[in-house]
Amino acid sequence: MLFGRKPRSRPPAVAPAAVIPEAPGSRRRSRPAAVTAAGWGWQHGGRNAPAVCGLDLAVSPGERVLLLGASGAGKSTFLHALAGVLGPDTGGEEHGTLTLDGVHPADPAARGRTGLVLQDPDSQTVLSRVGDEVAFGAENLAVPAGEIWPRVRSALADVGLDVPLDRSTAMLSGGQKQRLALASVMAMEPGLLLLDEPTANLDPDGVGEIRDAVTRVLDRTGATLIVVEHRVEVWAGVVDRVVVLAAGGGVLADGSPEQVLGNPAHRRTLAASGVWLPGAAPEIPGGPWTPAAAGPRLLEARGLAVARSARGPAVLSGVDLTLDAGTAVGITGPNGAGKSTLALTLGGLLRPRAGTLTAAPALAGTARTEPGRWTSAQLVDRIGTVFQEPEHQFLTNTVRDELAFGPRRLGRDTDGQVLARVQHLAERLGLDGLLEANPFTLSGGEKRRLSVATMLATEPAILLLDEPTFGQDARTWAELVALLRGQLSEGSCVVSVTHDAEFIQALGSRNLQAAGGELGAVETLTPGLGDTAEAPTGRGRP
């Protein structure tokens, strides 16, 4: 991630991404970087406990490391420090030593040696056009002009982002933005490639494409890799080494993938700490669970067409969909298929382009029947929407106030009841030690849990979740499932836009797939844990 002057060059032509042959000898092989941490730690300003402490770690040039650990163990903080974006001006405090090729990562001598892909790709998008965005880092590194645009096209092709170079970055889907961020870093060809959950919001095909793209770049450049990813099976065959950070500081495990992931003793320890292990399913609190039969109709779409903007083209058309109390719906499909746009339209936050979206009396109460015409006060306990980017819905300065905001706005409970609900959700989702923290300073996984918890706090009749399990370790994933099962049992409808097949199955979701501009039913996934329970009564609205 680099900041500086705006690029002056422009692509010689506007065309879809394609690989352009490079002149022999035009590439300058980047020297792989070495990393050393000795007793290193970092404490964010205003926090009572360090994000990372007592870290002793050495990564040799060219090594490929998978960095694991529970959500909040400091993995992202460590990557940010290696990228040189942590310093005294950020309000934090550093302990011990951390070096990149023998110098501090923030030292000018380390400039351009690292390329960081953040958990939230929106937070590192600088320019308005795709081509300019990918060229930005290379231009800041003074790569010769004749090399920049071949690198741009090669990087876009590597990550499978086949869009015109003048496509607006704001018009890309979340998954496409993730590919864009990775392409921007790849075009720099850094000596140290830092990836923070690079495949979290990608469809299954995209996950493999990104992993293979990274492998090709590493093979070509010899760069050192440190990748943070909760789902270890994606990268286990790519990396040489697995390092697991302990939640309380230091290293919990370090060795080859076989040594760390195949050792029974290690597996027990890692499972207890929340690390996702291949072949091991998380234990969901509450034990076996059976989805209830459908309750009253809440929302109905007929011939619905949805678009990302008021004047943009429809991305999904002819959608016929019913949402009933006590049921779960999973919406899957490739990146850019319109899943998030559909969710925002169902949530009353975008107006339908065509067709109808009608709230039944059990949901609308005395309000109008079109959710797109409801006020925010009418939406708050009827339809709760969790955005793909958690930061887009934070409104206050502390986690405590964020959790209390919705219930206080409803005005149905005393302040004591609101605070009790806040404490309960915080404890269930591992946020109780962060109640006074600023929501924007949390880790990616913590932000995601907070965004879901803020909607759970208002107990809406319909809960719309966009990538709800992003950044979660096995324990927090299981707790999210348990909480949402509780909402289903109480009569809420849960709609999830996700690539997480295990999550869809754990909620017994009806599975719909967006593809080719249409929404169609695919195999219904159920937990298979017993007979259907009594139908819920649903949650009526005044």
PyMOL commands that set and color helices and strands:
alter all, ss='L'
color gray80, all
select helices_A, chain A and resi 75-82+88-90+108-110+121-124+130-140+145-159+169-171+174-188+204-221+232-234+257-262+264-273+339-346+361-364+371-373+376-379+390-393+399-410+415-428+432-434+439-441+444-456+474-489+501-506
alter helices_A, ss='H'
color red, helices_A
select strands_A, chain A and resi 35-43+52-59+64-69+93-100+114-117+192-196+224-228+241-245+251-255+297-307+314-324+328-332+354-359+383-386+462-466+493-497+510-515+518-521
alter strands_A, ss='S'
color yellow, strands_A
deselect
rebuild
show_as cartoon
